[in-house]
Amino acid sequence: MLRRHLLVAGAAAALPLPAFAQGAPIKVTIATGVDPSFAPYYVAKQGGIFERNGLDVTVNTGPSGSAMVAFLIGNQINSAYGAEQAGVSAHLVDPNVVAVCEGTALLRWISVLGRNITSMDQLKGKRVGVARGTGSETFWLSVVSKLNLNPADYTIVNVEAPEMVAALERGNIDAFAVWEPWPTRAMRAIPNTHVLVSNESIQIVRNFVYMNKGWAQQNGEATQRLMRSLVQAQEMCTNNQAEAAALVARFLRQDRAFVQELMTKVAYKMDLTADSVANIQLAIDQLRGMNRLSKEVTPREVIWSGPLSQVAPDRVKI
């Protein structure tokens, strides 16, 4: 796991300095993947928002946001940012793992890409790279369901998202289902690579902010500061995208123009709505269909609206 310990940059001028931030900062550890759909975490860190809210935050990054959600089990970290299925799976192992808000709606973000293939019909009999337990798998299952495909027509190969472009180029797989920036990078790097279907016509996958409920209840002040920071970071991502993109690009060490282009393909939320509940329910149903639901669970158990209600009650609409 890649661990980054970043120095806080200058505070965003538009955000007022809370009085409680004058005391000793509270240490918090959070984790996610390395793409702009998780921008609020990066913006809050790189832009000094965590610091302004009296927090000393360590941001750990890994191959995907979903991969990092599992570290909430047993409170190895305090918060994570990943897809629906990962949160439900972690909750089944440790009921303290809960979704506290929807972080990002991935509007035009996930695609099935194929090399030397131009249609879903041509994909039959081929090898498809899928990152199991992540939004990649959630999306692929939705494609199969929405297009009424026969799962037996495809060989699923478990590939972590950062390895998919290389696997496609080597010929280890014929296609993959994954989120940005990997589809755009594949099309730029590998000749005759095409988008076969995008999530616009299939499903809006959503990334959630998760917390360890036991830790959050014992550390109420830290929880409120963290939620307040994420709401402020979301507002910057939405209302000042150029500045937010610069912070994200600096954190990820990626090209600023490329990052800003990718950020136009998502909606940063930090709320809880009927759509949030529906996507958690979809993840539960998909896990049940794959015989990976070890016990019955409901969205009401997975979602905990308490922390968001305390700092932004108008954003809780469930």
N, C-alpha and C positions, 0 to 999 in steps of 0.2 A: 504494500500500500504506500502510495506516495504521500508524504506528509509535508505540508507547507506551513511555515511559521513566517507570516508576513508582517512587516512594520506598517502601522496605520498611516495612511496618507492624510492630507489636509481635510478637515471636516467640511461637509457640504454647507455652504453659506446659507442656503434656504431653510435649513433645519435648526430650530431653536435648541439651545443647550438646556436640558432639564436640570433642575436644582439638585436632584439626587445624584447626578453624575459627578459631583464634586468630591464624593468620598472615595474610598479605595475601590477599585474596579473588581467585579465579581468574575471569577474565571469560569468559562464555559467552553465545552468542546463540541463542535458540530462537524458534519461530514456530508459529502455529496460527490457527484461526478464532475466531469470537466467539459461541460458545454454550456452555451449561453442561456439555455432554458432554466438554469439554476441561478440566474443573474442576481436575484436579491441577496443571496448569501455573499457573493463576491463584492457586490456594491456596498453592502453594509460593512464589510471588512475593509476593503480597499479605500472606501470613501470616508472612513472614520465614524460611521453611524453607530456601530457597536460601542466605540469608545465614548462617543457623546452621550450614550445612554448608560454609561457606567459599567461596561462589560469589557473583559479581557478575553477575547474569543480566539481559540485555535480552530482553524478550518483544515480538516483532513480531506483529501480527495482520493478517489479510486477509479476503477474502470467504468463504473456507472453509478448514478445516484442510488439505484435500487440495490446494488451490491453493498452499499454502505448502510442501508437501513437495518441490516441484520446486526450491526454493532450496537443498536439500541437495546438488544436483548441482554439482560443483566446489567444495563446501564454502563456499558463500555464507553459510550458517548452520550451526550445529552439531547441532541437533535439531529435529524437527518432529512434529506430532501430527495424524494424518489417517487416511483410510479405506484399505482394502486395495488397491483398484485404483490409487490414486495412488502408493502405495509401489512396487508392481510396475512401473508405468510408469516411475517415476524410476530404479529399479534397472536397467531395460533400457538406459537412457541412460548411467548411471554405476553400475557394480557396487558402488561404495562406499556407495550408499544402501541401508541395511538396516533391517529391523524388529527392535528390541531387546526389545520386550515388547508385549503387548496392553494397551491403556490402558483402553478402555471397551467394554462390551457394550451395544448400543443395544436395550434390551428392548422398549420401547413408544415409539419415537422417530421413526420415519419413516412417512410416509403418502402416499397418492395422494389429493389433494383435487380436487373439481370444483365449479365454479360453475354453478348451475341444472342440475346433474346429480346423480342420487342412486344410481347403480349403475355398475359397470364396463361393463355392456352398453350403457348410454347414452353411454359414452365413445368408442365406435367412431366413426371419422371426425373426431375432434376433435384439437385441438392440445394437446400435453402438454409442459409446461416441465420440462426435465431439465438439471441442471448436469453437463456431460460431464466424465469423468475423476474423479468424486467418488463418495461413497456414494449420492448421488442416482441416478446412472446404474447403479451396482451393484444398488440396490434395484429400479429400474424393470425391469432385465433379469431379475431374479429373479421379479418379478410376472408378466412375460410368460411365463417358463418354467413357473412353478408353476401358473398358471391356463390354460396351454396357449393363449395368445392368439396372434394373427397380427400380427407387428410392422408389416406393411403397412397395418393398419387405423388406424394412428395417425401423426400428423405430429409429430415430435419437434422442439422448439424449444430451442436451447441458451440457458439463462438462468442467471445466477449466483444463488445462493440468496437473497441480500438483495434482489434485484430481483423475486422471484417474486410476492410479494403485490401489488405495484404493477402488474405485468404482468397478473395475473389481474383486478384491479379495472378496468384500462383495456380489457380485452377482447382483449389481444394473445395470450393463451392461454386455453384453456377449463379446464385442470387443471394441476396440477404434482405432481411426486414429490420430496419433500424432507424434511429433518429439522426438529426443533423448534429454535427457537421459532416458525418460520414457519407451520406448520399452525395452531397455536393462535391466532396473530396474525391469520391470514386469516379464521378462523371468527368472531373477535370483530369484525373490521373490515368484512367483506363479507357482505351479506345472501345467504341461500340458498346458502351454501357448505357442502359436506358431505365427510366422510371416506368415500372409496369403498373403501379397503382399507388396513390398517396392517401394519407389518412383523411384528407378533406371529404372524400366521398365514402369513407368507411366509418370512422369513429374519431371523436376528439378525445385523445388520450390526455390524462391529467397527471401532473406531478403534485404531490402533497408534501407539506412540512409535517414531520413526525417528531414526537417527543417521547421520552420515557416518563410515563405518568407518575410513577413513584417518586422520581427525582423532582419532577415539576411541582408536585404537591408539597414536598419538603423544602423547596426553594422557590417560594412564591414570588419573591422580589426579582430574582434572576429570570424567572419565566416571563413576568410582565415586561421586563426590560428587553428580553429577547423578542417577544412578540411585537412590542412597540418599534423596535429596530427594523424588523422585517416589513412592517406596514410602511414605514418611512422609506425603506429601500425600494419597495414595490412602487410607491408614488414617484420616486425618481426615475425608475425604469419606464414608467408609463408617460410621465410628463416631461422628462428631460432625457430623451433617449440617446442623444449624442454624447452627453456627459457620462451617462450610465455605460454606454458602449465603450467609452475610453477606459473606464475603470475595469470593466470586464476583460477587455483586451489586455490590459496591464497585468491583471491577476492571472489570466490563462496564457499570457505570452503569445498571443495570436494577433493577426492583422486586424487593425481597428475597423477598416471598411468592411471586411468579411464578417466580423462580429456584429456590426450594426445591421448588415443585411440579414443575418440570421435572426436577430432580435425582432425584426418585423413579422416573423412567421409565427409568433406566439403572443398570448395575452397574459400579462402578469396580474395575479388576482388577489391573493391573501384574503380570501373570504370562504364562506361555506354556504352552498346553495343546493337546490334540488339536484342540479347536475353533478355536484360533488358526491352526493349520496348515491345517485344512479351509477356513477363509475365505480364506487366501492362495491356496490351490489354486483356489477358486472364482473369484477375481479373475483368475488366470492363464487359466482356461478361458474366462471371459467375454471377455477381451482377444483370445484366439485366435479366438473366434467372430465378433468384429468386425474381424478381420484387422488388429489393432493389436498383435499379439505379434511384435515384430521378430525375435526369436530364442527358442528354447525355454529355459525356466528352470524351476526347481523351488522349492518352498517352502523346502527346505534351504538354497538359495543366497540367498533373500530374507531369511530369518530368521537372526539372529546372536544366540545365547543367551549369549555370553560375558559381557557387562556385567552382566546380571541374575544370572547364576550367581555372580559375584564378591561381590555384596552381599546376595542373598537366594536361595540355591540351592534352598530348599524351594519357591519359586514357579516353578521350571522343571520342567515335567512333560511334556516331549516327548523 
